[in-house]
Amino acid sequence: MDLVFLLEKARLAGMEAATRIKQARAALQPADVSQKAPGDWVTRFDREVEEDLQEALQQALPQGLFVGEESGGELTDEPTWLVDPIDGTANFARGYPQYAVSIALCVGREPVLGVIVDPSRDEVFTAATGLGACLNGRRIACADARLPVQCLVATVFPKPGAPFMDHYLGEFGRVLKTFGQVRRSGAMALELAYVAAGRVDAFWARGMGAWDAAAGIVLLREAGAVMHAVDGLPLLQSRMLVAGSPAGAALLEGVLKHP
């Protein structure tokens, strides 16, 4: 499998999707937006962009399977594209410029290639196993060790009514009391890309999907960062993930595990 070739194809597909998303944002109407569940939004453009990505990626790897947030599918041991066409749909629907295209290729259920494209800032994060992690073609690396008061930690808030909300709020309070800065942007893929680029020291989330994490896993690994499943499950099955620079992740895990 030629990861250099496939990474370039995925990068081009992600950039084409980002262009489509920019156009869609300008044309978005209230009728284009609906809720799948309380706090979980979708637009007709999510589905259209996902269809375009599926066509482009399966042309690049005809034997590859496809799993998308909107179309579904099952991750197997076969080479599989794992895609979130618009991570941060609620932001996209409101015109809040924090959403991204997330594309990963998994082999044996493990991500080996990741592309995250930010349409609002024209930032393209790319990584593949053994090839390093880049932002717009330039190598990136995670942050150096810092004191907790110097750290910037990010998260994604649970959906309203999440069964683990009370536990999460306890974690959130401890994080606020421990670290210098805390952020929530509403797009997990971008938060993971920011960890890989050294902009964020550590990140945690509960209740996410595999498509939220897959591309970021490759970026983190190739940038010298780490991701841990706090619940002990494989990363793409986990419902609670912590990511960060090695030092940042260790600090955050300590705070999360010790009330």
C-alpha positions in Angstrom: 0.0 0.0 0.0 1.5 3.3 -1.1 0.8 5.7 1.7 2.5 8.6 0.0 0.1 8.3 -3.0 -3.0 7.7 -0.8 -2.1 10.6 1.5 -1.9 13.0 -1.5 -5.2 11.7 -2.8 -6.9 12.1 0.6 -5.4 15.6 0.9 -6.8 16.6 -2.5 -10.2 15.1 -1.7 -10.2 17.0 1.7 -9.4 20.3 0.0 -12.1 19.8 -2.6 -14.5 19.1 0.2 -13.4 22.2 2.0 -14.1 24.3 -1.1 -17.6 22.7 -1.4 -18.2 23.5 2.3 -17.2 27.2 1.8 -19.7 27.5 -1.0 -22.4 25.6 1.0 -21.9 27.9 4.0 -22.6 30.9 1.8 -25.8 29.3 0.5 -27.1 27.7 3.7 -30.8 28.1 4.4 -32.7 27.2 7.6 -34.5 24.4 5.7 -31.0 22.8 5.1 -30.5 22.1 8.9 -32.1 19.5 11.1 -31.5 17.7 14.3 -30.6 13.9 14.5 -30.9 14.1 18.3 -31.0 16.9 20.9 -27.8 19.0 20.3 -26.8 16.8 17.4 -27.2 18.7 14.1 -26.9 17.7 10.5 -27.3 19.6 7.2 -28.0 18.3 3.7 -24.4 19.4 2.9 -23.0 16.9 5.4 -24.5 14.1 3.3 -23.6 15.6 0.0 -19.9 16.2 1.0 -19.7 12.7 2.4 -20.9 11.3 -0.9 -18.3 13.3 -2.9 -15.6 12.1 -0.5 -16.7 8.5 -0.8 -16.4 8.6 -4.6 -13.0 10.3 -4.6 -11.5 8.1 -2.0 -12.8 4.8 -3.4 -11.3 5.9 -6.8 -8.0 6.2 -5.1 -8.3 2.8 -3.4 -10.8 0.8 -5.2 -10.6 -2.2 -2.8 -11.1 0.1 0.2 -14.3 0.1 2.2 -16.0 3.3 3.5 -17.5 4.3 6.8 -19.0 7.8 7.2 -20.7 9.5 10.0 -23.8 10.1 7.9 -23.9 6.9 5.8 -22.7 4.5 8.5 -20.8 1.3 7.9 -18.7 -1.1 10.0 -15.0 -0.9 10.6 -13.3 -4.2 9.7 -9.8 -5.5 9.2 -10.0 -4.5 5.6 -8.6 -1.2 4.4 -11.3 1.3 5.3 -11.8 5.0 4.9 -13.3 6.6 8.0 -14.8 10.0 7.3 -16.5 12.9 9.1 -17.5 15.3 6.3 -18.2 18.2 8.6 -16.9 17.8 12.1 -18.6 20.6 14.0 -21.8 20.8 12.1 -23.5 22.9 14.8 -20.8 25.5 14.3 -21.1 25.3 10.5 -24.9 25.7 10.7 -24.5 28.9 12.7 -21.6 30.4 10.8 -19.2 29.9 13.7 -15.8 29.3 11.9 -14.7 26.2 13.7 -15.4 23.0 11.7 -13.4 20.6 9.6 -13.2 17.8 7.2 -11.8 14.6 8.8 -10.5 11.7 6.7 -8.6 8.6 7.9 -7.5 5.4 6.4 -7.6 2.4 8.7 -5.9 -1.0 8.1 -6.5 -3.8 10.5 -8.8 -1.4 12.4 -5.8 0.9 13.0 -5.5 4.4 11.5 -2.5 4.7 9.2 -3.3 8.0 7.4 -5.1 11.1 8.5 -6.1 14.4 6.9 -8.0 17.3 8.7 -8.9 20.3 6.6 -10.1 23.6 8.2 -12.1 25.4 5.5 -12.3 28.7 7.5 -8.5 29.1 7.8 -7.2 27.1 4.8 -5.2 24.9 7.1 -4.5 21.3 6.0 -3.2 18.9 8.6 -1.7 15.7 7.1 0.0 12.6 8.5 0.8 9.0 7.7 2.6 6.3 9.5 6.3 6.9 9.2 5.9 10.1 7.2 5.5 12.6 10.0 2.8 15.2 10.6 2.5 18.5 8.6 0.5 21.7 8.5 0.2 23.0 5.0 3.3 21.0 4.1 5.5 22.0 7.0 6.4 19.6 9.8 4.7 20.0 13.2 5.4 18.7 16.6 3.5 18.6 19.9 4.2 21.0 22.8 7.1 20.7 25.2 6.4 20.0 28.9 4.9 22.9 30.8 3.6 23.6 34.3 -0.1 23.1 34.7 -0.7 26.8 35.1 1.0 27.3 31.7 -1.0 24.7 29.9 -3.9 25.2 27.5 -6.4 22.2 27.7 -9.3 21.6 25.3 -12.4 19.5 25.5 -15.7 18.8 23.7 -18.9 19.2 25.8 -21.3 16.3 26.0 -24.7 16.5 24.3 -27.6 17.6 26.5 -28.9 14.6 28.5 -25.7 12.6 28.2 -25.8 9.9 30.9 -22.3 10.8 32.0 -22.9 14.6 32.2 -22.6 14.9 36.0 -19.3 12.9 36.0 -18.1 15.1 33.2 -19.0 18.3 35.0 -16.9 17.1 37.9 -14.0 16.6 35.6 -14.5 19.9 34.0 -14.5 21.7 37.3 -11.2 20.1 38.4 -9.6 20.9 35.0 -10.7 24.6 35.4 -9.1 24.7 38.8 -5.8 23.1 37.7 -4.8 24.4 34.3 -4.1 27.9 33.1 -6.5 28.0 30.1 -9.4 25.7 29.0 -11.0 25.8 25.6 -14.0 24.3 23.9 -14.4 24.9 20.1 -17.0 22.2 19.1 -14.8 20.4 16.6 -12.9 17.4 18.1 -10.9 16.8 14.9 -9.5 20.4 15.0 -8.7 20.1 18.7 -6.6 17.0 18.0 -4.9 18.7 15.1 -4.1 21.6 17.5 -2.5 19.2 20.0 -0.4 17.7 17.2 0.7 21.3 16.2 1.6 22.3 19.8 -1.2 24.8 20.1 -3.0 22.8 22.8 -1.2 20.8 25.5 -3.9 18.2 26.2 -7.5 17.3 25.3 -10.2 15.0 26.6 -13.7 14.0 25.5 -16.5 11.5 26.3 -19.1 10.0 24.0 -17.4 10.6 20.6 -17.5 8.5 17.5 -14.6 6.7 15.8 -14.7 9.2 12.9 -14.0 12.1 15.4 -10.7 10.6 16.5 -9.3 8.5 13.6 -7.4 11.1 11.6 -6.3 12.8 14.8 -4.7 9.6 16.1 -2.3 9.5 13.2 -1.5 13.2 13.5 -0.8 12.9 17.2 1.4 9.8 16.8 3.5 11.3 14.0 3.9 14.6 15.9 5.2 13.0 19.1 1.9 13.2 21.0 -0.1 10.5 22.6 -3.7 9.4 22.9 -5.0 7.1 25.7 -8.4 5.3 26.1 -9.2 5.9 29.8 -11.9 3.2 29.7 -9.3 0.6 28.4 -11.0 -0.1 25.1 -9.3 0.1 21.7 -9.0 3.8 20.7 -11.6 3.6 17.9 -14.1 1.9 20.3 -13.4 4.1 23.4 -16.0 6.4 24.8 -13.4 8.4 26.8 -10.2 9.6 25.3 -7.3 11.7 26.6 -4.7 13.2 24.2 -1.8 15.5 24.5 1.9 15.9 24.5 3.3 13.1 26.7 3.7 15.5 29.7 0.3 17.3 29.0 -1.6 14.0 28.7 -0.1 12.7 31.9 -1.0 15.8 33.8 -4.6 15.8 32.5 -5.1 12.1 33.2 -4.0 12.6 36.8 -6.6 15.4 37.2 -9.4 13.4 35.6 -8.7 10.2 37.6 -8.4 11.8 41.1 -11.4 13.8 42.3 
